Amino acid sequence: MYLEEPIDYNRFFFTSSSFMLAMNRLCLDRIAVLRAEQRHIQKKESKKIATVLVL
């Protein structure tokens, strides 16, 4: 079985690597959001603890 046109491996590699970079970027963004949420929750908790200590 012969392909109509030869496979351009450079182009294939480029598209797959840019796809991987995009996925990596999405994951990093998600991690950043989760960390920010966690920091926000920790600040709330520490404020609660501080108010309890004051009382």
Steps between C-alpha positions, in 0.01 A plus 500: 500500500645833392406842632398768253753748639802433721450573868663824607640387833624847590153645462346211694752539781446876507121467529521228764757692706298822483196298607698365793613851590140620490389214727790574734397866509141405586619273781728769640217754489273257684767437765547875543125546550486216753796645692338842508175350628690306766687815607168683526354219716812496719471877554136456607597220738784700652263795552256266678781369719616856572149609603469192723833583664389860554175387658 
